[in-house]
Amino acid sequence: MAVAVAVAVAVAERALQYKYGVAGSKKLQSFDLVVYSESGNNPLIDVKGRKHSGQTGRSLQHWVTRDNVSFLEAWSGIFGEGFESAFVFLLWCDSQPPDALFLAAFEFNRCWDAVLAVWMGDYVGHVRDHPAKWDPADLSAADFDRVSVRIKKLL
């Protein structure tokens, strides 16, 4: 059985930014978790919360900002070999989603949450142009379906 240990990123990020000389330049946005895994690469996880109706046929909100992408890629460079970045989308649903809609769903406090994850390389490899002024990075629904994985695949 593989063991994974997740560590929240808060205090360590300041020390790393100082150590690698980025304290005086543009501040790196933090990510949420480092997972130390016995089964492969150690994921650097940035969690993105979204709301979804839980109904099939509704588009999933799986956009991030281009800054999210560049900051997480910078953290991957700082951590180096043995670490791989990923976005985890935690989707809050109004009602229990149909089984086929999400790869993992659970009930907490009478609300349903679903979890989908995408490795950074897969996300960046499928980013499409978006007309919004704030320049989000986004995937088509078909690409997101193809590259999203169960959260267990990250661990």
N, C-alpha and C positions, 0 to 999 in steps of 0.2 A: 504494500500500500504506500503510495506516494504521500509525502508530507509537505505542506506548504505553510509558510508563516508570513502573514501580511503585517507590514509596518506602516503606520500612518506617517505621511511626510509633512512636517511642519518646522521643527527646529533644525533638523539636519540640512534642509535646503538652504538656510542662511549660511551655514558653515561651508557647504559645497560651493555656493556662489562666491564667497570670499576666497576660498582656496583656488578656484579656477579663474579668478580675476574678472568676474563679471559684475562685481558689486558696484563699480563706478560707471558701468555702461547700462544699457537698457536692462531693467530688472527682469529676470526670468519668472514667469508665472509658475506657481507651484502645481504639481499634480497631486493625486490623492494617496496612492498606495505603492509601496514596493513589496512585491511578493517573492520571498525566497523559497524556491521550489527544488525538490530533489529530482524532479522528472524532466528537467530541461532548462530552457532559458528562464530567467527571473523577470517577470513582467513589471514594467513601470506603468501603473494604471491611472488614467484620468477618467473619473466617473462623471457622466453627463446625465442629469435628471430631466425627464420629459414627461408630459402628460399625454395619455392616449385613451380613447374611448373604450378600447378593448373589443371593438367590433371589427370583423373582417371587412376588407374593402377600404378601410381607412388608411391613409398613408402614415407611416411611422416617421417620427421626427428624429432624424439621425444626422443632423448637421452639426458642425463645430465651426469655430472661427479659424481662419487661416493662421492667426496668432496661436491658437491652441495647438495646431499642427507644428508650427515652427518651434514653439517652446518645448513641446514634448520631444521633438527630434533633437533639440539641443541637450535636453536631459539625457537622452540615450547616448549622445556623444560623451557627456561627462561621466556617466556610469560605465560606459565602455562594453567590452566583450562580455558575453554572458547575460546581458540584459536586453530586453526587447519591449518596446512601447506598445500600448493598446488603449483603445477607448472602450469603456464599458457604459452601455446605455441602460439606465434604470428607468423603466417606463411605468408610471403610476396609472392604473386603469380604473375607470369608474365601476366596472363590474368584472366578474371572472372572465378572462379572455378564452376564446375557443382554443382547444389543445393545439391545433395546427398553427395558430397565429404566432406563438412565441416558442423559443427553445426551452425556456425555464420560466416558471411563474410560481409565485407563492403568495399566501395571504398573510397580512400583518395589520393588526388594528382595524379589521373589517374593510381593508382596502387590498386590492390586488396589485402586486408589483411583478413586472416581467423584466428579465435581464437578457441582453444581447451584447456580445463583445466582438470587436474587430481589431485585428493586429494592425499596427500603424502602416506597415508596408502594403497591406491589402487595401487599406483605406486610401492612402495617397495614390496608389496605382489606379484607382477608379474615380478620383475626384473629377467633378464636372464643373464647367463654368456656371456661375449663378448670377442672375441679374441684380440681386439686392445690393444696395449701396455699401453695406457694411462688409461685403466680400466674404460670405461664408464658404466653407469647404463642405461639399455635399455629394452624396452618391445617388444615382438613380435607385429606385425601389428594387429593380431587378439585380443590380450590382450589389446592393446591400444584402439582399437575400442570399446571393452567392457567396459573399465573403464573411458574413457574420457567423459566429461560432458559439457553442455553449460556453458558459463561464468556466466550466470544468476544464475546457481545452486550454485555458490560460494557465491553469495551475499545474 
